[in-house]
């Protein structure tokens, strides 16, 4: 099925020559602007946030970015797109044909997962899984019951959903004869879901044949990127930028958490790259305590200073006995 081409560079507002750092900064700026928790128009911002996340999911990953660049730079946003023949979509493999299904993975389209059809075609995991077989117990005894194929796809889960849980409505569209059948499922996302975890909807895959059971629907969790946090297991990692005087003299600084901002104490003499831990402010675990918030400090120097500030720095340079290279 043709899909709408997505220009991820255009989405983030960066050139194709952008560095990894420039892409990361562009994502963070846009993600903070359109995060549903802060935007006034929540519905519009939520859609924009998903687009930004999808773009960074690809451009922020060197392997995915390389794969995207190989599609060519001549496509225009909004154009209909088909992957080139033999192109290794769906995570790099060929569409899987399992069970009695004869269609390819491209037969399936998902709605409500947070990812576009373009992403699913090129980078997603939408595919058929293998069906199972069991002997029929019909009166003739000459047929075999065949289990329907499993269906797999991806679902974007925000950190807020991973924190508190949610229920999402997901649509699965696939051709039946000359028509397109759409099935709607309520998907429960429990608190504490992790990257790569599969949510299973029993019996929601393809129907079986000759009395065989239906397959299952699996949705693979992809945690949405966040402008303030990286995810490390059940821990959240936050990069905290400090002014030189805050690191030298110490300070009390407000840092974000998924529960709202908290104040932490920065000890005098804090070094760049130092790790601080705020216990119990990470993501929940299924059967255990919440993870922690890990804060990594980065000392940032001012790019521009006034004449008065320059004199102060020069005065400090003359009087200070500190030697960083000793």
VOGU-3710 file (C-alpha; in Angstrom, 3 decimals, decimal comma):
1> xxxxxxxxxx> 0,000/0,000/0,000  1,380/3,465/-0,824  1,816/5,746/2,180  2,541/9,419/2,723  6,265/10,149/2,700  7,599/11,801/5,873  10,510/14,229/5,698  11,870/13,884/9,218  14,479/16,604/8,693  11,705/19,035/7,810
11> xxxxxxxxxx> 9,720/17,948/10,877  12,617/18,857/13,184  13,568/21,921/11,134  17,166/20,835/10,531  19,186/20,314/7,328  20,216/16,856/6,174  23,779/17,773/7,130  22,800/18,408/10,772  25,027/16,897/13,448  23,695/14,506/16,084
21> xxxxxxxxxx> 23,924/17,308/18,657  21,977/19,725/16,439  19,252/17,115/15,917  19,050/16,466/19,659  18,786/20,191/20,451  16,103/20,697/17,794  14,075/17,800/19,200  14,298/19,051/22,777  13,254/22,564/21,802  10,229/21,378/19,826
31> xxxxxxxxxx> 9,283/18,680/22,345  9,178/21,213/25,176  7,077/23,524/23,027  4,528/20,888/22,012  4,484/18,600/25,041  0,795/17,975/25,858  1,343/18,795/29,529  2,297/22,409/28,760  0,501/23,275/25,497  -2,874/25,032/25,517
41> xxxxxxxxxx> -4,365/23,115/22,580  -3,716/19,606/23,906  -5,176/17,652/20,983  -3,222/19,582/18,352  -0,035/19,549/20,404  -0,362/15,811/21,054  -0,366/15,078/17,302  2,571/17,416/16,754  4,436/15,828/19,661  3,979/12,385/18,078
51> xxxxxxxxxx> 5,364/13,659/14,759  8,387/15,173/16,492  8,955/11,973/18,450  8,765/9,819/15,343  11,242/12,057/13,548  13,698/11,862/16,452  13,147/8,103/16,791  14,638/7,853/13,287  17,147/10,716/13,071  18,368/10,220/16,640
61> xxxxxxxxxx> 19,369/6,628/15,857  22,431/6,352/13,554  21,257/3,085/11,960  17,718/4,341/11,302  19,012/7,675/10,036  21,299/5,924/7,557  18,398/3,802/6,367  16,202/6,880/5,951  18,904/8,738/4,028  19,214/5,798/1,632
71> xxxxxxxxxx> 15,637/6,447/0,487  16,913/9,582/-1,254  16,552/13,292/-0,681  14,311/14,076/-3,682  10,979/13,068/-2,131  8,592/15,874/-1,289  6,535/15,940/1,881  3,047/14,578/1,201  4,009/12,545/-1,860  2,789/8,965/-2,093
81> xxxxxxxxxx> 5,604/6,569/-1,357  6,315/2,906/-1,934  9,522/1,342/-0,616  11,831/0,452/-3,522  11,655/-3,212/-4,635  13,755/-5,376/-2,361  14,103/-2,580/0,201  14,666/-4,049/3,653  11,771/-2,514/5,501  10,257/-3,804/8,718
91> xxxxxxxxxx> 13,451/-3,685/10,717  15,597/-4,751/7,777  13,909/-8,072/6,934  11,501/-9,172/4,273  7,771/-9,277/5,043  7,021/-12,452/6,986  4,418/-14,801/5,599  3,142/-17,101/8,308  0,254/-19,451/8,921  -2,219/-19,492/6,091
101> xxxxxxxxxx> -1,824/-15,778/5,312  -0,650/-15,034/1,808  -0,465/-11,250/2,122  2,653/-9,415/3,204  3,275/-7,332/6,315  2,361/-4,279/4,278  -1,261/-5,532/4,278  -1,615/-4,249/7,832  -1,974/-0,631/8,873  -2,308/0,577/12,430
111> xxxxxxxxxx> -4,108/3,605/13,823  -3,787/5,072/17,308  -0,324/3,632/17,949  1,433/7,007/17,720  3,381/6,026/14,591  2,584/6,880/10,980  2,062/4,260/8,281  5,313/5,464/6,698  7,241/4,657/9,874  5,616/1,232/10,152
121> xxxxxxxxxx> 6,435/0,433/6,514  10,111/1,394/6,800  11,122/1,101/10,460  8,270/-0,567/12,320  7,585/-4,125/13,274  4,182/-4,625/11,652  4,181/-8,190/10,414  2,521/-11,535/10,531  3,742/-14,132/12,949  3,627/-17,863/12,440
131> xxxxxxxxxx> 0,295/-19,667/12,704  -0,112/-23,007/14,462  -1,681/-26,220/13,327  -3,812/-28,841/15,057  -5,688/-31,873/13,689  -9,360/-31,324/13,003  -11,911/-33,438/14,879  -14,635/-33,056/12,251  -16,713/-36,041/11,128  -14,659/-36,596/7,974
141> xxxxxxxxxx> -11,402/-36,350/9,841  -9,568/-35,363/6,685  -8,894/-31,677/7,368  -6,596/-29,828/9,670  -7,568/-26,988/11,961  -5,236/-24,103/11,408  -4,482/-21,410/13,949  -4,621/-17,859/12,617  -1,426/-15,857/12,236  -0,247/-13,491/14,959
151> xxxxxxxxxx> 0,048/-9,813/14,051  2,785/-7,565/15,452  3,118/-3,792/15,451  4,643/-0,949/17,456  2,960/1,394/19,903  4,425/4,681/21,133  4,051/5,003/24,903  4,840/8,277/26,644  6,772/8,262/29,903  3,667/9,659/31,576
161> xxxxxxxxxx> 1,732/6,581/30,411  4,550/4,296/31,568  4,333/6,076/34,911  0,592/5,976/35,510  -0,781/3,532/32,934  -3,503/4,248/30,386  -6,013/2,735/27,990  -5,527/3,390/24,273  -7,766/2,719/21,295  -5,854/1,028/18,472
171> xxxxxxxxxx> -7,194/0,287/14,992  -5,912/-2,512/12,763  -6,770/-2,235/9,073  -6,193/-5,012/6,563  -7,746/-6,053/3,252  -10,430/-8,728/3,140  -11,134/-9,555/-0,476  -11,708/-6,239/-2,206  -12,614/-4,358/0,942  -10,621/-3,083/3,920
181> xxxxxxxxxx> -11,608/-4,375/7,335  -10,985/-2,189/10,377  -10,944/-3,653/13,866  -10,807/-1,455/16,962  -9,221/-2,692/20,172  -8,919/-1,210/23,648  -5,302/-1,642/24,712  -4,439/-1,439/28,393  -0,980/-0,031/29,045  -0,026/-0,988/32,607
191> xxxxxxxxxx> 2,241/1,193/34,739  5,882/0,170/34,497  5,969/-0,982/30,863  9,467/-1,032/29,427  11,075/-0,478/26,034  10,553/-3,502/23,786  7,922/-5,114/26,001  5,098/-6,756/24,049  1,473/-6,166/24,976  -0,579/-9,203/24,005
201> xxxxxxxxxx> -4,214/-9,136/22,926  -5,276/-12,774/22,849  -7,360/-13,831/19,869  -7,104/-10,459/18,140  -4,858/-11,609/15,324  -5,962/-13,276/12,111  -8,860/-15,741/12,287  -8,144/-19,454/12,112  -9,373/-21,907/9,508  -11,340/-25,159/9,828
211> xxxxxxxxxx> -12,185/-24,402/13,443  -8,700/-23,295/14,412  -8,187/-20,593/17,036  -7,505/-16,990/16,069  -3,976/-15,664/16,354  -2,898/-12,948/18,781  -2,104/-9,260/18,355  1,203/-8,110/19,821  2,077/-4,437/20,249  5,729/-3,736/20,936
221> xxxxxxxxxx> 6,287/-0,807/23,314  8,504/2,014/22,114  8,921/4,614/24,816  8,465/8,123/23,451  11,482/10,387/23,635  11,262/13,069/26,298  12,890/16,518/26,263  14,067/16,229/29,883  14,830/12,546/30,439  16,634/9,559/29,003
231> xxxxxxxxxx> 15,492/6,110/30,125  17,860/3,589/31,690  15,818/0,567/32,704  13,454/1,932/35,344  15,697/4,900/36,082  15,321/8,305/34,473  18,435/10,279/33,578  18,399/14,087/33,516  21,245/16,280/32,303  21,540/19,296/34,563
241> xxxxxxxxxx> 23,407/22,322/33,249  25,218/24,376/35,884  26,811/27,799/35,742  30,469/27,762/36,879  29,655/29,670/40,067  26,855/27,228/40,951  29,300/24,336/40,680  31,987/26,151/42,677  29,841/27,699/45,405  26,985/25,219/45,541
251> xxxxxxxxxx> 23,304/25,969/44,950  19,752/24,792/45,437  18,192/24,052/42,052  14,777/22,894/40,880  14,834/19,846/38,575  11,935/18,219/36,684  10,426/14,839/37,549  7,336/13,062/36,231  5,633/14,021/39,504  6,498/17,708/39,192
261> xxxxxxxxxx> 9,648/19,719/40,006  11,732/19,018/43,117  14,586/20,975/44,627  18,005/19,406/45,034  21,161/20,643/46,712  24,286/21,082/44,612  27,333/20,769/46,842  30,183/23,262/46,573  32,905/21,962/44,285  30,594/19,825/42,117
271> xxxxxxxxxx> 32,388/18,499/39,035  31,116/18,204/35,484  29,831/14,666/34,853  29,116/14,046/38,520  26,054/11,880/39,195  23,419/12,700/41,796  20,574/10,360/42,717  17,023/11,231/43,748  15,521/7,962/44,961  12,046/6,865/43,964
281> xxxxxxxxxx> 11,566/9,436/41,203  12,027/7,102/38,251  9,570/4,765/36,533  7,534/2,154/38,418  8,377/-1,530/38,300  5,778/-4,265/37,928  6,626/-5,863/41,250  9,038/-3,624/43,077  9,920/-0,065/44,059  10,143/2,784/41,595
291> xxxxxxxxxx> 13,416/3,502/39,882  15,489/6,583/40,629  16,164/9,910/38,958  19,842/10,102/38,021  21,127/13,641/37,539  24,311/14,164/35,532  25,865/17,589/35,924  27,313/19,587/33,050  29,146/22,851/33,678  28,315/25,409/31,009
301> xxxxxxxxxx> 30,372/28,533/30,411  28,790/31,699/28,996  29,325/32,141/25,248  29,186/35,944/25,506  30,056/38,228/28,396  29,876/41,956/28,997  32,915/44,144/29,594  32,110/44,226/33,307  31,875/40,430/33,450  35,139/40,104/31,552
311> xxxxxxxxxx> 36,906/42,202/34,174  35,543/39,967/36,927  36,780/36,837/35,143  40,183/38,442/34,580  40,350/39,387/38,248  39,509/35,797/39,223  42,152/34,469/36,823  44,836/36,637/38,433  43,937/35,863/42,032  42,900/32,217/41,855
321> xxxxxx> 45,423/29,559/42,911  43,448/26,829/41,120  45,388/24,869/38,496  43,249/22,325/36,621  46,213/20,586/34,963  48,216/19,776/38,104
//
